[in-house]
Amino acid sequence: MVVFIKSLDVHDRLQIPPDRLPPTSKGTIYAARRQFGEAIDQYQRALTIDPGNAVANYRLGQALARAGDNAGAQKEFSEFERLRKQQVTDDQKRNASIQQFVYTMRNPGASLKQQQ
């Protein structure tokens, strides 16, 4: 919770206009202020802009749970888990591709031998 309070202090000191903050950041500020209805609205807006935003799903789930909507919260947590698993799989594929590229660059003749 200290991180949220520090971010709120920084926001207030810098006097960033609210309309310039991304919806997920606005939602986090509202949630830290225990204004869960406003937080829910902002997280839903973030998901309208980027449906694959796992962080927004997770934070929306937290806000819904704190507002008493446990069924809605569970739905968002499930979507968060699905997106995180997908991201891990995508990351693993990307890492394997990078490893293959590095191997090929270090041993250019080896990849030709494998292809023959």
Buried (B, 14 or more C-beta within 10 A) or exposed (E): EEEEEEBBEEBEEEEEEEEEBBBBBBBBBBBBEEBBEBBBBBBBBBBEEEEEBBBBBBBBBBBBBBBEBEEBBEBBBEBBEEBBEEEEEEEEEEEEEEEEEEEBEEEEEEEEEEEE
